[in-house]
């Protein structure tokens, strides 16, 4: 019985977050750089970011830094980026302790979201 309870809890904790694509008219794209601190390396952070970005029609990249942080540059509708952040915070295996944000000029050249190495 203990194994079943552990497996049930493990599966519940590792479910991908539910993403709600915001309704309404399209708005001009924005680009932001996020610097995530906490337990964000070795836990599938960049993979999850790429999956969520794809669901929300966002482009950009995620990269591990030598200091244990992750930098994400992301471009798309602001409301979709806000939903991306909400979903990333909802992933239980991440322990995000700080997010620094910087507004950037829109590049308009990327077509996908990539996990860089």
ABEGO torsion letter per residue (X at the ends): XAAAAAAAAAAAAABBBBBBBBBEBBBBBBBBBBBBBEBABGAGAAAAAAAAAAAAGBBEBBBBBAAGBBBBBBBEBAAAAAAAAAAAAABAABBBABBBBBBBBBAGABABBBBBX
